[in-house]
Amino acid sequence: MKTNTTSPQPGVPPEFAQQIEESSVWIHPLRSEISKHLIGQTGLVDRLLIALLVKGHILLEGVPGLAKTLALKTLASLVNADFRRIQFTPDMLPADIVGTQIFDPKSSSFEVKHGPVFANFILADEINRAPAKVQSALLEAMQEKQVTIGEHTFPLPRPFLVMATQNPLEQEGTYPLPEAQVDRFMLKVVVDYPSLEEELRVVDLAATTNEIIEPKPVVNLDAIALSREVVNSLYLDDKVKRYLVTLVHATRNPDDFGLNLQPYLRVGASPRASISLALAGKAHAYLEGRGYVTPHDIKSIAMDVLRHRVTISYEAEAEGLTSEAVIERILEQLPVP
């Protein structure tokens, strides 16, 4: 993806194109620094940047050893902000995340002790290793950007971003995430194995006893906040808006659009998916250096926005179909404006 605008954009005022270019100067250094610690995975890096630009939470899924934790930790290290890593385990309690009330015998009163969730960036590592009761402790934090402990409600630091990793459910000792929890993740990215050449580079980089160089911050929260304002101002045409909403509606009622997929769908995507598609589409266009959203932006990000929000039927499972396969058919068959 491009990060600079080097030529005039049709329909975009030159001043706004210049604003896009100036506000995105931190993206190239951040990408460059990430590439020193994370080999390949350019698509994953772009998704992380999209989540960062539109205040979206992101869920990474993949088998152990694919650098999911490294990717999230590196991104957090490159941003000059508070960062906490929470390792989810089967014996955790909700208080281990949000905090609890502790009785002080001297004052004969309860004092609130904040948990690790009080930070700008939260790495929820192996989130599906903990039971639903613990996972649900993040619901209020992710949606309302606040935490209730006892009778008191505390706002969380801004910005607040949850970056979670999970192992596939086939792995032993994992729990499925509650549907309400899954829907709060703007993006779900499936991390795949590296190519042979990329893995050779991984070995060259990591198979050494030399001390690992820790990444240093290259951008602050003020620069990110400025980029977010510019992203919000990107132009979203009514035709593109209708296209993205049609995509979401097609996951609920495919027959309305002439798609023979109704038997394969049990639950479609919620309106939150439409909002996420619009925001992620703007961020994708911003990373390309454009001041307007195209259908290409929507199609490029649609799979990561929809795959965890669409539940397939038993008939689809019997035919060996996945939610990704059904969404792919929708993207292929719906007309593009």
C-alpha contacts under 8 A as a table, 3 or more apart, distances in Angstrom:
res1	aa1	res2	aa2	distance
1	M	287	L	6.24
1	M	288	E	5.17
2	K	5	T	7.91
2	K	287	L	6.13
2	K	288	E	4.49
2	K	289	G	5.88
3	T	21	E	7.09
3	T	24	S	6.49
3	T	25	V	7.53
3	T	27	I	6.95
3	T	28	H	6.91
3	T	286	Y	7.57
3	T	287	L	5.37
3	T	288	E	5.63
3	T	289	G	5.07
4	N	20	I	7.74
4	N	21	E	5.12
4	N	24	S	7.48
4	N	25	V	7.91
4	N	288	E	7.56
4	N	289	G	5.27
5	T	8	P	7.56
5	T	17	A	6.66
5	T	18	Q	7.45
5	T	20	I	7.55
5	T	21	E	5.77
5	T	289	G	5.23
5	T	290	R	7.10
8	P	12	V	7.72
8	P	14	P	6.84
8	P	17	A	7.59
9	Q	12	V	5.42
9	Q	13	P	7.83
9	Q	14	P	7.81
9	Q	17	A	7.38
9	Q	290	R	7.30
9	Q	291	G	7.64
12	V	16	F	6.74
12	V	17	A	6.58
12	V	291	G	6.20
12	V	292	Y	7.66
13	P	16	F	5.37
13	P	17	A	6.41
14	P	17	A	5.03
14	P	18	Q	6.10
15	E	18	Q	5.10
15	E	19	Q	6.20
16	F	19	Q	4.83
16	F	20	I	6.24
16	F	291	G	7.33
17	A	20	I	5.12
17	A	21	E	6.37
17	A	289	G	8.00
17	A	290	R	7.38
17	A	291	G	6.45
18	Q	21	E	5.08
18	Q	22	E	6.14
19	Q	22	E	5.18
19	Q	23	S	5.94
19	Q	230	V	7.55
20	I	23	S	5.37
20	I	24	S	6.15
20	I	227	S	7.84
20	I	230	V	6.69
20	I	286	Y	7.25
20	I	289	G	6.69
20	I	290	R	7.68
20	I	291	G	7.31
21	E	24	S	5.47
21	E	25	V	6.66
21	E	289	G	6.90
22	E	25	V	5.69
23	S	26	W	7.58
23	S	223	A	7.18
23	S	226	L	6.57
23	S	227	S	5.50
23	S	230	V	7.69
24	S	27	I	5.60
24	S	28	H	7.99
24	S	227	S	6.54
24	S	287	L	7.96
25	V	28	H	6.51
25	V	29	P	7.72
26	W	29	P	5.59
26	W	30	L	6.20
26	W	218	V	7.29
26	W	219	V	6.27
26	W	223	A	7.75
27	I	30	L	5.12
27	I	31	R	6.12
28	H	31	R	5.11
28	H	32	S	6.04
29	P	32	S	4.96
29	P	33	E	6.08
29	P	218	V	6.93
30	L	33	E	5.16
30	L	34	I	6.16
30	L	78	L	6.90
30	L	218	V	6.29
30	L	219	V	7.54
31	R	34	I	5.13
31	R	35	S	6.21
31	R	45	V	7.54
32	S	35	S	5.24
32	S	36	K	6.82
33	E	36	K	5.37
33	E	37	H	7.24
33	E	78	L	7.90
33	E	215	P	7.28
34	I	37	H	5.46
34	I	38	L	5.82
34	I	71	A	7.90
34	I	74	T	6.67
34	I	75	L	7.11
35	S	38	L	4.99
35	S	39	I	5.88
35	S	40	G	7.36
36	K	39	I	7.27
37	H	74	T	7.50
37	H	215	P	7.92
38	L	41	Q	7.36
38	L	67	A	7.59
38	L	70	L	7.48
38	L	71	A	6.60
39	I	198	E	6.37
39	I	199	E	7.97
39	I	201	R	7.00
39	I	202	V	6.21
40	G	194	P	7.17
40	G	198	E	6.22
41	Q	44	L	5.17
41	Q	45	V	6.38
41	Q	194	P	7.67
42	T	45	V	5.07
42	T	46	D	6.30
43	G	46	D	5.17
43	G	47	R	6.34
44	L	47	R	5.10
44	L	48	L	6.27
44	L	189	V	7.18
44	L	191	V	7.49
45	V	48	L	5.09
45	V	49	L	6.31
45	V	71	A	7.76
46	D	49	L	5.07
46	D	50	I	6.19
47	R	50	I	4.99
47	R	51	A	6.25
47	R	187	L	7.76
47	R	189	V	7.72
48	L	51	A	5.19
48	L	52	L	6.21
48	L	58	I	7.34
48	L	72	L	7.95
48	L	75	L	7.92
49	L	52	L	4.94
49	L	53	L	6.10
50	I	53	L	5.12
50	I	54	V	6.38
50	I	56	G	7.84
50	I	280	A	6.20
50	I	283	A	5.38
50	I	284	H	6.54
51	A	54	V	5.53
51	A	55	K	5.80
51	A	56	G	4.52
51	A	57	H	6.18
51	A	58	I	6.46
51	A	186	M	7.46
51	A	187	L	7.50
51	A	280	A	7.51
52	L	55	K	5.50
52	L	56	G	6.54
52	L	161	L	7.55
52	L	224	I	7.99
53	L	56	G	7.77
53	L	224	I	6.98
53	L	227	S	6.90
53	L	228	R	5.39
53	L	231	V	7.42
53	L	283	A	6.33
54	V	228	R	6.38
54	V	231	V	7.72
54	V	279	L	6.28
54	V	280	A	6.92
54	V	283	A	6.84
55	K	159	P	7.28
55	K	160	F	7.38
55	K	161	L	6.51
56	G	161	L	6.68
56	G	162	V	7.99
56	G	185	F	6.88
56	G	186	M	5.28
56	G	187	L	7.50
57	H	142	M	7.61
57	H	161	L	5.58
57	H	162	V	5.00
57	H	163	M	5.92
57	H	184	R	7.16
57	H	185	F	4.81
57	H	186	M	5.42
57	H	187	L	6.81
58	I	162	V	6.61
58	I	163	M	5.06
58	I	164	A	6.34
58	I	185	F	5.34
58	I	186	M	5.93
58	I	187	L	4.90
58	I	188	K	5.96
58	I	189	V	7.61
59	L	163	M	6.05
59	L	164	A	4.79
59	L	165	T	5.70
59	L	166	Q	7.41
59	L	185	F	6.34
59	L	187	L	6.20
59	L	188	K	4.67
59	L	189	V	6.23
60	L	68	K	6.67
60	L	163	M	7.82
60	L	164	A	6.15
60	L	165	T	4.67
60	L	166	Q	6.27
60	L	188	K	5.83
60	L	189	V	4.92
60	L	190	V	5.91
60	L	191	V	6.65
61	E	68	K	7.89
61	E	165	T	5.83
61	E	166	Q	4.96
61	E	167	N	5.69
61	E	168	P	6.51
61	E	188	K	7.32
61	E	189	V	6.26
61	E	190	V	4.86
61	E	191	V	5.92
62	G	66	L	6.89
62	G	68	K	7.63
62	G	165	T	7.97
62	G	166	Q	6.76
62	G	167	N	5.39
62	G	168	P	6.14
62	G	190	V	5.96
62	G	191	V	5.10
62	G	192	D	6.63
63	V	66	L	6.67
63	V	167	N	5.40
63	V	168	P	6.42
64	P	67	A	7.94
64	P	167	N	6.76
65	G	68	K	7.65
66	L	191	V	7.05
66	L	192	D	7.34
66	L	193	Y	6.62
66	L	194	P	7.99
67	A	70	L	4.88
67	A	71	A	6.00
68	K	71	A	5.28
68	K	72	L	6.55
68	K	165	T	6.53
68	K	191	V	7.47
69	T	72	L	5.34
69	T	73	K	5.97
69	T	123	L	7.90
69	T	125	D	6.80
69	T	165	T	6.89
70	L	73	K	5.12
70	L	74	T	5.85
71	A	74	T	5.26
71	A	75	L	6.29
72	L	75	L	5.21
72	L	76	A	6.26
72	L	123	L	6.93
72	L	163	M	6.68
73	K	76	A	5.17
73	K	77	S	6.14
73	K	123	L	7.23
74	T	77	S	5.02
74	T	78	L	6.29
74	T	215	P	6.67
75	L	78	L	5.22
75	L	79	V	6.70
76	A	79	V	5.41
76	A	80	N	7.85
76	A	81	A	7.47
76	A	83	F	6.46
76	A	121	F	6.58
77	S	80	N	7.04
77	S	83	F	7.76
77	S	215	P	6.16
77	S	216	K	6.39
77	S	217	P	5.97
78	L	215	P	6.31
78	L	216	K	5.59
78	L	217	P	3.85
78	L	218	V	5.44
78	L	219	V	6.65
79	V	217	P	5.07
79	V	218	V	6.32
79	V	219	V	5.22
79	V	220	N	5.64
79	V	221	L	7.17
80	N	217	P	5.39
80	N	218	V	7.49
80	N	219	V	6.29
80	N	220	N	4.91
80	N	221	L	6.74
81	A	120	N	6.23
81	A	121	F	7.41
81	A	220	N	7.16
81	A	221	L	6.92
82	D	119	A	5.21
82	D	120	N	5.15
82	D	121	F	6.33
83	F	119	A	5.75
83	F	120	N	6.02
83	F	121	F	4.76
83	F	122	I	6.07
83	F	123	L	7.78
84	R	116	P	6.16
84	R	117	V	7.23
84	R	119	A	6.35
84	R	121	F	6.37
84	R	122	I	5.15
84	R	123	L	6.27
85	R	116	P	7.82
85	R	122	I	5.92
85	R	123	L	4.63
85	R	124	A	6.30
85	R	125	D	7.07
86	I	97	I	7.66
86	I	116	P	7.27
86	I	122	I	7.27
86	I	123	L	6.00
86	I	124	A	5.10
86	I	125	D	6.01
87	Q	124	A	6.32
87	Q	125	D	4.98
87	Q	126	E	6.71
87	Q	127	I	7.62
88	F	92	M	6.86
88	F	124	A	6.83
88	F	125	D	6.04
88	F	126	E	5.80
88	F	127	I	5.40
88	F	128	N	7.42
88	F	129	R	5.75
88	F	130	A	5.52
89	T	92	M	5.65
89	T	126	E	7.93
89	T	129	R	5.19
89	T	130	A	4.97
90	P	129	R	5.71
90	P	130	A	4.42
90	P	131	P	6.28
91	D	130	A	7.18
92	M	96	D	6.49
92	M	130	A	6.66
92	M	134	V	6.74
93	L	96	D	5.40
93	L	97	I	7.49
93	L	133	K	7.83
93	L	134	V	5.76
94	P	97	I	5.51
94	P	98	V	6.46
94	P	99	G	7.72
94	P	133	K	7.03
94	P	134	V	4.79
94	P	135	Q	7.79
94	P	136	S	8.00
94	P	137	A	5.46
95	A	98	V	5.30
95	A	99	G	4.59
95	A	100	T	5.37
95	A	115	G	7.09
96	D	99	G	5.96
96	D	115	G	6.27
96	D	116	P	7.71
97	I	115	G	5.16
97	I	116	P	5.76
97	I	117	V	5.77
97	I	137	A	7.15
97	I	138	L	7.90
98	V	114	H	6.34
98	V	115	G	4.48
98	V	116	P	6.67
98	V	117	V	5.64
98	V	118	F	7.63
98	V	137	A	7.01
98	V	138	L	7.87
98	V	147	V	6.74
98	V	149	I	7.53
99	G	112	V	7.35
99	G	113	K	5.49
99	G	114	H	4.42
99	G	115	G	3.84
99	G	116	P	7.51
99	G	149	I	7.01
100	T	112	V	5.86
100	T	113	K	5.52
100	T	114	H	6.73
100	T	115	G	7.43
100	T	149	I	6.18
100	T	150	G	7.66
101	Q	110	F	5.82
101	Q	111	E	5.42
101	Q	112	V	4.46
101	Q	113	K	6.05
101	Q	149	I	7.20
101	Q	150	G	7.10
102	I	110	F	5.29
102	I	111	E	5.19
102	I	112	V	6.20
102	I	113	K	6.89
103	F	108	S	7.01
103	F	109	S	5.73
103	F	110	F	4.24
103	F	111	E	6.17
104	D	107	S	5.72
104	D	108	S	5.62
104	D	109	S	5.54
104	D	110	F	5.82
104	D	111	E	6.71
105	P	108	S	4.69
105	P	109	S	6.99
112	V	149	I	7.46
114	H	117	V	7.81
114	H	118	F	6.84
115	G	118	F	6.32
116	P	119	A	6.88
117	V	122	I	6.53
117	V	156	L	7.98
118	F	156	L	5.74
118	F	157	P	6.50
119	A	122	I	6.59
119	A	156	L	7.13
119	A	157	P	5.88
119	A	160	F	7.00
120	N	156	L	7.96
120	N	157	P	5.66
120	N	158	R	6.12
120	N	159	P	5.50
120	N	160	F	4.55
120	N	161	L	6.23
121	F	159	P	7.91
121	F	160	F	5.94
121	F	161	L	5.04
121	F	162	V	6.10
121	F	163	M	7.40
122	I	160	F	7.78
122	I	161	L	6.23
122	I	162	V	4.80
122	I	163	M	6.02
122	I	164	A	7.93
123	L	162	V	6.17
123	L	163	M	4.96
123	L	164	A	5.65
123	L	165	T	7.91
124	A	127	I	5.57
124	A	162	V	6.95
124	A	163	M	6.12
124	A	164	A	4.44
124	A	165	T	6.44
125	D	164	A	5.68
125	D	165	T	5.16
125	D	166	Q	7.07
126	E	129	R	5.64
126	E	164	A	7.01
126	E	165	T	4.99
126	E	166	Q	4.47
126	E	167	N	6.53
127	I	130	A	6.23
127	I	135	Q	7.04
127	I	164	A	6.29
127	I	165	T	6.08
127	I	166	Q	5.55
128	N	131	P	7.11
128	N	135	Q	7.67
128	N	166	Q	5.65
128	N	167	N	7.16
128	N	174	T	5.38
128	N	175	Y	5.11
128	N	176	P	6.31
128	N	177	L	6.29
129	R	166	Q	7.81
129	R	173	G	6.41
129	R	174	T	4.77
129	R	175	Y	6.10
130	A	134	V	6.17
130	A	135	Q	6.59
130	A	174	T	7.30
130	A	175	Y	6.70
131	P	134	V	5.71
131	P	135	Q	6.47
131	P	175	Y	5.96
132	A	135	Q	4.93
132	A	136	S	5.91
132	A	175	Y	7.29
132	A	176	P	7.71
132	A	177	L	6.53
132	A	178	P	6.40
133	K	136	S	5.30
133	K	137	A	6.81
134	V	137	A	5.31
134	V	138	L	7.80
135	Q	138	L	5.98
135	Q	139	L	7.67
135	Q	177	L	7.25
135	Q	178	P	7.85
135	Q	181	Q	7.49
136	S	139	L	5.22
136	S	178	P	7.58
136	S	181	Q	6.72
137	A	140	E	7.07
137	A	141	A	7.72
138	L	141	A	5.11
138	L	142	M	5.95
138	L	181	Q	7.87
139	L	142	M	5.38
139	L	143	Q	6.24
139	L	180	A	7.75
139	L	181	Q	6.16
139	L	184	R	7.76
140	E	143	Q	5.36
140	E	144	E	5.36
140	E	145	K	6.76
140	E	146	Q	6.29
140	E	147	V	6.26
141	A	144	E	5.64
141	A	145	K	4.61
141	A	146	Q	4.94
141	A	147	V	5.62
141	A	156	L	7.49
142	M	145	K	5.69
142	M	146	Q	7.94
142	M	160	F	7.97
142	M	161	L	7.72
142	M	162	V	7.16
142	M	184	R	6.83
143	Q	184	R	6.87
145	K	155	P	6.28
145	K	156	L	5.54
145	K	160	F	6.97
146	Q	153	T	6.77
146	Q	154	F	5.57
146	Q	155	P	4.29
146	Q	156	L	5.10
147	V	153	T	5.60
147	V	154	F	5.30
147	V	155	P	6.47
147	V	156	L	7.08
148	T	151	E	7.02
148	T	152	H	5.66
148	T	153	T	4.18
148	T	154	F	6.24
149	I	152	H	5.51
149	I	153	T	6.27
149	I	154	F	7.82
156	L	160	F	6.97
157	P	160	F	6.07
167	N	171	Q	6.55
167	N	174	T	7.50
168	P	171	Q	5.76
169	L	172	E	7.60
169	L	174	T	5.94
169	L	175	Y	6.94
169	L	176	P	6.71
170	E	174	T	7.86
171	Q	174	T	6.35
177	L	181	Q	6.41
177	L	182	V	6.26
178	P	181	Q	5.18
178	P	182	V	6.31
179	E	182	V	5.07
179	E	183	D	6.17
180	A	183	D	5.32
180	A	184	R	6.69
181	Q	184	R	5.45
181	Q	185	F	7.32
182	V	185	F	5.66
182	V	308	H	6.80
182	V	309	R	7.47
183	D	186	M	7.26
183	D	272	R	7.72
183	D	308	H	7.34
183	D	309	R	6.24
185	F	188	K	6.86
186	M	273	A	7.64
186	M	276	S	5.91
186	M	305	V	6.04
187	L	304	D	5.12
187	L	305	V	4.87
187	L	306	L	7.92
188	K	304	D	5.10
188	K	305	V	6.55
188	K	307	R	7.09
188	K	308	H	6.47
189	V	304	D	5.69
194	P	198	E	5.74
194	P	199	E	5.85
195	S	198	E	5.11
195	S	199	E	6.09
196	L	199	E	5.15
196	L	200	L	6.30
197	E	200	L	5.10
197	E	201	R	6.49
198	E	201	R	5.11
198	E	202	V	6.24
199	E	202	V	4.78
199	E	203	V	6.25
200	L	203	V	5.17
200	L	204	D	6.37
201	R	204	D	4.97
201	R	205	L	6.14
202	V	205	L	5.11
202	V	206	A	5.88
202	V	207	A	7.74
203	V	206	A	5.31
203	V	207	A	5.05
204	D	207	A	5.97
204	D	208	T	7.63
205	L	208	T	7.18
217	P	220	N	7.57
219	V	223	A	6.62
219	V	224	I	7.51
220	N	223	A	5.66
220	N	224	I	6.67
221	L	224	I	5.04
221	L	225	A	6.02
222	D	225	A	5.02
222	D	226	L	6.28
223	A	226	L	5.15
223	A	227	S	6.37
224	I	227	S	5.06
224	I	228	R	6.19
225	A	228	R	5.03
225	A	229	E	6.43
226	L	229	E	5.21
226	L	230	V	6.51
227	S	230	V	5.10
227	S	231	V	6.15
228	R	231	V	4.99
228	R	232	N	6.22
229	E	232	N	5.18
229	E	233	S	6.55
230	V	233	S	5.14
230	V	234	L	6.69
231	V	234	L	5.41
231	V	282	K	6.04
231	V	283	A	6.03
231	V	286	Y	6.37
232	N	279	L	7.87
232	N	282	K	7.41
234	L	282	K	6.28
234	L	286	Y	7.84
234	L	291	G	5.16
234	L	292	Y	5.32
234	L	293	V	7.17
235	Y	291	G	6.30
235	Y	292	Y	4.45
235	Y	293	V	6.27
236	L	240	V	6.59
236	L	241	K	6.53
236	L	278	A	7.98
236	L	282	K	7.68
236	L	292	Y	6.06
236	L	293	V	5.41
236	L	294	T	7.95
237	D	240	V	5.29
237	D	241	K	6.13
237	D	292	Y	7.89
237	D	293	V	7.33
238	D	241	K	4.86
238	D	242	R	6.03
239	K	242	R	5.13
239	K	243	Y	6.17
239	K	337	P	6.57
240	V	243	Y	4.93
240	V	244	L	6.32
240	V	293	V	7.43
240	V	294	T	6.57
240	V	295	P	5.97
240	V	337	P	7.01
241	K	244	L	5.39
241	K	245	V	6.32
241	K	278	A	7.29
242	R	245	V	5.17
242	R	246	T	5.97
243	Y	246	T	5.03
243	Y	247	L	6.30
243	Y	295	P	7.55
243	Y	336	V	7.11
243	Y	337	P	7.08
244	L	247	L	5.07
244	L	248	V	6.55
244	L	274	S	6.65
244	L	277	L	6.77
244	L	278	A	7.29
244	L	298	I	6.68
245	V	248	V	5.17
245	V	249	H	6.19
245	V	274	S	5.71
246	T	249	H	5.01
246	T	250	A	5.97
247	L	250	A	5.17
247	L	251	T	6.84
247	L	330	I	7.21
247	L	331	L	7.41
247	L	334	L	7.64
248	V	251	T	5.46
248	V	252	R	7.22
248	V	268	G	7.60
248	V	269	A	6.00
248	V	270	S	7.63
248	V	271	P	7.76
248	V	273	A	6.88
248	V	274	S	6.30
248	V	306	L	7.95
249	H	252	R	5.26
249	H	253	N	6.13
249	H	254	P	7.38
249	H	268	G	7.69
249	H	269	A	7.58
250	A	253	N	5.19
250	A	254	P	4.38
250	A	255	D	7.82
250	A	256	D	7.48
250	A	257	F	6.80
250	A	259	L	7.97
250	A	330	I	7.11
251	T	254	P	6.07
251	T	265	L	7.21
251	T	267	V	7.78
251	T	268	G	4.70
251	T	269	A	6.18
251	T	310	V	6.94
251	T	327	I	7.52
251	T	330	I	7.81
252	R	265	L	7.35
252	R	267	V	6.60
252	R	268	G	4.28
252	R	269	A	6.78
253	N	256	D	5.77
253	N	257	F	7.72
253	N	262	Q	6.80
254	P	257	F	5.52
254	P	258	G	6.60
254	P	259	L	5.02
254	P	260	N	6.76
254	P	261	L	5.97
254	P	262	Q	5.83
255	D	258	G	5.05
255	D	259	L	5.27
255	D	260	N	6.24
255	D	261	L	7.22
255	D	262	Q	6.43
256	D	259	L	7.44
257	F	334	L	7.67
259	L	262	Q	7.71
259	L	330	I	7.47
259	L	333	Q	7.41
260	N	263	P	7.94
261	L	264	Y	5.52
261	L	265	L	6.84
261	L	326	V	7.56
262	Q	265	L	5.49
263	P	266	R	7.84
263	P	313	S	7.02
263	P	315	E	6.88
263	P	316	A	7.48
264	Y	312	I	5.58
264	Y	313	S	5.06
264	Y	314	Y	7.57
264	Y	315	E	6.05
264	Y	316	A	4.76
264	Y	326	V	7.63
265	L	268	G	6.93
265	L	310	V	7.54
265	L	311	T	6.32
265	L	312	I	4.50
265	L	313	S	5.20
265	L	316	A	7.62
266	R	310	V	7.84
266	R	311	T	5.51
266	R	312	I	5.14
266	R	313	S	4.90
267	V	309	R	7.97
267	V	310	V	5.80
267	V	311	T	4.90
267	V	312	I	6.86
268	G	309	R	6.68
268	G	310	V	4.86
268	G	311	T	6.50
269	A	272	R	7.78
269	A	273	A	6.02
269	A	306	L	6.66
269	A	309	R	4.93
269	A	310	V	5.41
270	S	273	A	5.50
270	S	274	S	7.45
270	S	309	R	7.25
271	P	274	S	5.18
271	P	275	I	6.62
272	R	275	I	5.12
272	R	276	S	6.12
273	A	276	S	4.96
273	A	277	L	6.00
273	A	305	V	6.53
273	A	306	L	6.74
273	A	309	R	7.63
274	S	277	L	5.09
274	S	278	A	6.29
275	I	278	A	5.27
275	I	279	L	6.29
276	S	279	L	5.17
276	S	280	A	5.84
276	S	305	V	6.80
277	L	280	A	5.18
277	L	281	G	5.77
277	L	298	I	6.60
277	L	301	I	7.29
277	L	302	A	6.60
277	L	305	V	6.47
278	A	281	G	5.13
278	A	282	K	6.34
278	A	298	I	7.60
279	L	282	K	5.20
279	L	283	A	6.40
280	A	283	A	5.02
280	A	284	H	6.07
280	A	298	I	7.82
280	A	301	I	6.87
281	G	284	H	5.04
281	G	285	A	6.24
281	G	293	V	6.32
281	G	294	T	7.97
281	G	297	D	5.13
281	G	298	I	5.18
281	G	301	I	6.79
282	K	285	A	5.14
282	K	286	Y	6.17
282	K	292	Y	7.34
282	K	293	V	5.79
282	K	297	D	7.67
283	A	286	Y	4.92
283	A	287	L	6.25
284	H	287	L	5.22
284	H	288	E	6.44
284	H	297	D	5.89
284	H	301	I	7.71
285	A	288	E	5.00
285	A	289	G	6.33
285	A	290	R	5.29
285	A	291	G	6.93
285	A	292	Y	6.55
285	A	293	V	5.62
285	A	294	T	7.59
285	A	297	D	6.21
286	Y	289	G	4.94
286	Y	290	R	5.48
286	Y	291	G	6.68
287	L	290	R	7.59
290	R	293	V	7.54
293	V	297	D	6.30
293	V	298	I	7.85
294	T	297	D	5.36
294	T	298	I	6.87
295	P	298	I	5.06
295	P	299	K	6.15
295	P	336	V	6.84
295	P	337	P	7.13
296	H	299	K	5.16
296	H	300	S	5.94
297	D	300	S	5.16
297	D	301	I	6.47
298	I	301	I	5.51
298	I	302	A	5.74
299	K	302	A	5.10
299	K	303	M	7.56
299	K	331	L	7.13
300	S	303	M	7.39
301	I	304	D	5.70
301	I	305	V	6.45
302	A	305	V	5.13
302	A	306	L	5.99
303	M	306	L	5.28
303	M	307	R	5.58
303	M	324	E	7.01
303	M	327	I	6.95
303	M	328	E	7.68
304	D	307	R	5.84
304	D	308	H	7.78
305	V	308	H	7.32
305	V	309	R	7.63
306	L	309	R	5.16
306	L	310	V	6.28
306	L	327	I	7.56
307	R	310	V	5.84
307	R	323	S	5.93
307	R	324	E	5.74
307	R	327	I	7.28
308	H	311	T	7.66
308	H	323	S	7.91
310	V	323	S	6.18
311	T	323	S	6.55
312	I	316	A	6.15
312	I	317	E	7.25
312	I	322	T	7.02
312	I	323	S	5.90
313	S	316	A	5.28
313	S	317	E	6.54
314	Y	317	E	4.99
314	Y	318	A	6.09
315	E	318	A	5.02
315	E	319	E	6.40
316	A	319	E	5.15
316	A	320	G	6.31
316	A	321	L	5.10
316	A	322	T	7.13
317	E	320	G	4.95
317	E	321	L	5.44
317	E	322	T	6.86
318	A	321	L	7.53
321	L	325	A	6.01
321	L	326	V	7.12
322	T	325	A	5.16
322	T	326	V	6.51
323	S	326	V	5.18
323	S	327	I	6.16
324	E	327	I	5.12
324	E	328	E	6.01
325	A	328	E	5.03
325	A	329	R	6.38
326	V	329	R	5.19
326	V	330	I	6.46
327	I	330	I	5.02
327	I	331	L	6.24
328	E	331	L	5.10
328	E	332	E	6.16
329	R	332	E	5.06
329	R	333	Q	6.02
330	I	333	Q	5.30
330	I	334	L	5.87
331	L	334	L	5.76
332	E	335	P	7.97
